[in-house]
């Protein structure tokens, strides 16, 4: 039984990546919190050309191998779609992850006859409103 699967797309105005993002993904994966199913980096140059970026740094390649990415879920159409909304000279990261921490909870819900009625996500920027309502 799989946990919930999420996709995340983040944009960057600068492309001087240090590897910290992959290291955090590796840590969360190693800790059993998530499983990285697929990831891609898309860039749009100043002329509007869109391309997927390949990792070439040895250390980054080692981390990518440790993540044991299992599928090619992100397709050329996805990359093209993200490229359409990117501003020239910017980059986006696409990530598909499985929430491993939720597997047991999901199983318990299903085993007790529960069905998913709705799901969503509250953006972290809403945390001040949640804090005001006592959800600390």
C-alpha positions as CSV (number, residue, x, y, z in Angstrom):
1,X,0.0,0.0,0.0
2,X,1.4,3.3,-1.1
3,X,1.3,6.5,0.9
4,X,0.0,9.7,-0.6
5,X,1.9,10.9,-3.7
6,X,2.5,14.6,-4.1
7,X,4.1,16.7,-6.9
8,X,5.9,19.9,-6.1
9,X,7.1,22.5,-8.5
10,X,9.4,25.3,-7.3
11,X,10.9,28.2,-9.2
12,X,14.3,29.8,-8.9
13,X,15.5,33.1,-10.3
14,X,19.2,32.0,-9.8
15,X,20.7,28.8,-10.9
16,X,23.7,28.5,-8.6
17,X,22.6,25.4,-6.8
18,X,24.9,24.1,-4.0
19,X,23.4,20.6,-3.6
20,X,21.7,21.5,-0.3
21,X,18.2,20.6,-1.8
22,X,19.3,17.1,-2.9
23,X,21.0,16.6,0.5
24,X,17.7,17.4,2.3
25,X,15.8,15.1,-0.1
26,X,18.4,12.3,0.7
27,X,18.0,12.9,4.4
28,X,14.2,12.8,4.3
29,X,14.4,9.7,2.2
30,X,16.9,8.0,4.5
31,X,14.8,8.9,7.5
32,X,11.8,7.1,5.9
33,X,9.7,10.2,5.6
34,X,9.4,10.3,1.8
35,X,10.4,8.4,-1.3
36,X,11.5,10.4,-4.3
37,X,9.7,8.9,-7.2
38,X,11.0,11.3,-9.8
39,X,12.6,14.7,-10.2
40,X,13.7,17.0,-12.9
41,X,15.2,20.5,-13.3
42,X,13.9,22.7,-16.1
43,X,15.5,25.9,-17.3
44,X,14.4,28.6,-19.7
45,X,17.2,30.6,-21.2
46,X,17.1,34.3,-22.0
47,X,15.9,33.5,-25.6
48,X,13.0,31.4,-24.3
49,X,14.5,28.0,-25.0
50,X,13.3,25.3,-22.5
51,X,15.5,22.3,-21.6
52,X,15.7,19.7,-18.9
53,X,19.0,20.1,-17.0
54,X,21.2,17.0,-16.4
55,X,23.3,16.7,-13.2
56,X,27.0,16.6,-14.0
57,X,28.6,17.2,-10.6
58,X,30.0,13.9,-9.1
59,X,28.7,14.6,-5.6
60,X,25.2,15.4,-6.9
61,X,25.2,12.3,-9.0
62,X,26.1,10.2,-6.0
63,X,23.1,11.7,-4.1
64,X,20.8,11.1,-7.0
65,X,21.9,7.4,-7.1
66,X,21.3,7.1,-3.3
67,X,17.7,8.4,-3.8
68,X,17.0,5.3,-6.0
69,X,14.5,7.2,-8.1
70,X,12.1,4.5,-9.3
71,X,10.2,5.9,-12.2
72,X,10.3,8.2,-15.2
73,X,7.0,9.8,-14.1
74,X,7.9,13.3,-15.3
75,X,7.6,13.3,-19.1
76,X,8.5,15.7,-21.9
77,X,5.0,17.1,-21.9
78,X,5.4,18.0,-18.2
79,X,8.7,19.7,-18.8
80,X,7.2,21.7,-21.7
81,X,4.2,22.7,-19.6
82,X,6.4,24.0,-16.8
83,X,8.6,25.7,-19.4
84,X,5.6,27.7,-20.7
85,X,5.1,29.4,-17.3
86,X,8.8,30.0,-16.6
87,X,10.2,33.5,-17.2
88,X,13.3,33.7,-19.4
89,X,16.5,33.2,-17.4
90,X,14.8,31.2,-14.6
91,X,14.7,27.5,-13.5
92,X,12.2,25.2,-11.9
93,X,12.5,22.0,-10.0
94,X,9.8,19.3,-10.4
95,X,9.5,16.6,-7.7
96,X,7.2,13.7,-7.3
97,X,7.4,12.1,-3.8
98,X,5.5,9.4,-1.9
99,X,4.7,10.3,1.7
100,X,6.0,7.2,3.4
101,X,5.1,8.3,6.9
102,X,1.4,8.1,6.0
103,X,1.4,4.4,4.9
104,X,0.5,3.1,8.4
105,X,-2.1,5.7,8.9
106,X,-3.7,5.0,5.5
107,X,-3.7,1.2,6.2
108,X,-5.4,1.8,9.6
109,X,-8.0,4.0,8.0
110,X,-8.7,1.5,5.2
111,X,-8.7,-1.5,7.7
112,X,-11.4,0.4,9.7
113,X,-13.6,1.0,6.7
114,X,-12.6,4.6,6.1
115,X,-12.6,6.2,2.7
116,X,-11.0,9.4,1.6
117,X,-13.6,12.2,1.3
118,X,-11.3,15.1,0.7
119,X,-7.7,16.1,0.9
120,X,-5.8,19.3,0.5
121,X,-2.9,21.3,1.8
122,X,-2.7,24.5,3.8
123,X,0.1,26.7,2.6
124,X,2.8,27.5,5.2
125,X,2.1,31.2,4.8
126,X,-1.2,30.6,6.5
127,X,0.6,29.5,9.7
128,X,0.1,32.9,11.4
129,X,-3.7,32.5,11.0
130,X,-3.5,28.9,12.4
131,X,-1.4,30.2,15.3
132,X,-4.0,32.8,16.1
133,X,-6.6,30.1,16.3
134,X,-4.5,28.0,18.7
135,X,-3.1,25.3,16.3
136,X,0.5,25.5,17.4
